[in-house]
Amino acid sequence: MLPDAKLQFVGFVKGLDNLRDAEVNAWQASKGENVTISFSVKNEGKTIIEANTTRVYVDMGTSRMGSNNSLTVGNAMAKGGTSNTLGLQIQVPKDAPNGETEVMLH
């Protein structure tokens, strides 16, 4: 059987020290500011997912609003529901245009 990792609880939080705070689905950021994305990766499969084998990608809607980024899940996840809450920071460029962008995790 193959591992089955799923993303859940995706949102924005105040900072990396606030990963377990309530997430929000939208965030207003100023130019030059860091934006912190909080998410949980859960193993819903029937096999162990080894450490450093799962990668979460953050895809910004446009590079003018921030750079794409990724994070490797450093912990192994036991079968049947083990999860990890993690965070990733993206910096909004100082010359970013005013407006909105989509942020996708996969």
BELZI-V736538 format. One record per residue. N is the residue number from 1. OMEGA is omega in radians with two decimals (NA if undefined). NEAR is the number of other C-alpha atoms within 12 Angstrom. D_FIRST is the distance of its C-alpha to the first C-alpha in Angstrom with 2 decimals. Layout:
# BELZI-V736538
<<N & OMEGA & NEAR & D_FIRST> <N & OMEGA & NEAR & D_FIRST>>
This chain:
# BELZI-V736538
<<1 & 3.12 & 10 & 0.00> <2 & 3.05 & 13 & 3.78> <3 & -3.12 & 23 & 6.71> <4 & -3.14 & 24 & 9.13> <5 & -3.13 & 32 & 12.63> <6 & 3.01 & 27 & 15.63> <7 & 3.07 & 28 & 19.32> <8 & 3.10 & 23 & 21.79> <9 & -3.12 & 26 & 25.42> <10 & 3.09 & 32 & 26.54> <11 & 3.12 & 33 & 30.29> <12 & 3.06 & 32 & 33.27> <13 & -3.05 & 31 & 34.88> <14 & -3.10 & 26 & 38.13> <15 & -3.11 & 24 & 36.67> <16 & 3.09 & 21 & 34.08> <17 & -3.06 & 16 & 35.83> <18 & -3.04 & 20 & 35.20> <19 & -3.09 & 26 & 31.40> <20 & 3.05 & 24 & 31.27> <21 & 3.11 & 22 & 34.20> <22 & 3.13 & 17 & 33.92> <23 & 3.00 & 24 & 32.68> <24 & -3.07 & 20 & 34.68> <25 & 3.14 & 18 & 33.54> <26 & -3.10 & 18 & 36.50> <27 & 3.06 & 22 & 38.50> <28 & -3.10 & 20 & 41.90> <29 & 3.07 & 26 & 42.28> <30 & 3.11 & 20 & 45.35> <31 & -3.14 & 20 & 45.66> <32 & -3.10 & 17 & 44.74> <33 & 3.01 & 21 & 42.80> <34 & 3.05 & 25 & 39.25> <35 & -3.12 & 32 & 36.80> <36 & 3.11 & 36 & 33.95> <37 & 3.11 & 44 & 30.68> <38 & 3.12 & 36 & 28.71> <39 & 3.07 & 38 & 25.09> <40 & 3.06 & 29 & 22.22> <41 & -3.06 & 36 & 18.60> <42 & 3.07 & 32 & 16.31> <43 & 3.12 & 29 & 12.72> <44 & -3.12 & 23 & 11.73> <45 & -3.08 & 21 & 7.99> <46 & 3.09 & 18 & 6.82> <47 & 3.08 & 19 & 6.75> <48 & 3.00 & 25 & 10.08> <49 & -3.08 & 32 & 11.24> <50 & 3.09 & 22 & 13.92> <51 & 3.06 & 15 & 17.49> <52 & 3.10 & 14 & 18.94> <53 & 3.14 & 17 & 15.84> <54 & -3.12 & 27 & 16.11> <55 & 3.08 & 24 & 19.32> <56 & -3.13 & 33 & 21.19> <57 & 3.03 & 25 & 23.89> <58 & -3.11 & 32 & 27.16> <59 & 3.09 & 23 & 28.95> <60 & -3.13 & 25 & 32.61> <61 & 3.11 & 17 & 34.23> <62 & -3.11 & 20 & 36.93> <63 & 3.10 & 21 & 37.59> <64 & -3.11 & 22 & 41.06> <65 & -3.13 & 31 & 39.67> <66 & -3.10 & 32 & 37.35> <67 & 2.98 & 24 & 34.98> <68 & -3.11 & 25 & 31.26> <69 & 3.09 & 24 & 29.36> <70 & -3.13 & 22 & 25.95> <71 & 3.05 & 26 & 24.56> <72 & 3.11 & 21 & 21.88> <73 & -3.02 & 29 & 20.26> <74 & -3.11 & 19 & 21.58> <75 & 2.98 & 23 & 19.89> <76 & 3.12 & 24 & 16.56> <77 & 3.13 & 31 & 14.89> <78 & -3.12 & 23 & 13.62> <79 & 2.98 & 21 & 10.89> <80 & 2.93 & 18 & 12.43> <81 & 3.08 & 24 & 15.20> <82 & 3.14 & 25 & 16.69> <83 & 3.10 & 28 & 18.72> <84 & 3.03 & 30 & 21.23> <85 & -3.04 & 30 & 24.44> <86 & 3.10 & 35 & 25.67> <87 & -3.13 & 36 & 28.51> <88 & 3.14 & 36 & 29.75> <89 & 3.06 & 29 & 33.36> <90 & 3.09 & 32 & 34.78> <91 & 3.05 & 26 & 38.50> <92 & -3.12 & 30 & 40.54> <93 & 3.13 & 21 & 42.94> <94 & 3.13 & 16 & 46.62> <95 & 3.13 & 15 & 47.52> <96 & 3.07 & 21 & 44.89> <97 & 3.04 & 18 & 46.40> <98 & 3.11 & 15 & 46.86> <99 & -3.08 & 16 & 44.41> <100 & 3.01 & 19 & 40.81> <101 & 3.03 & 22 & 37.48> <102 & 3.02 & 19 & 33.93> <103 & -3.09 & 28 & 31.32> <104 & 3.01 & 21 & 27.68> <105 & 3.06 & 29 & 24.61> <106 & NA & 22 & 21.34>>
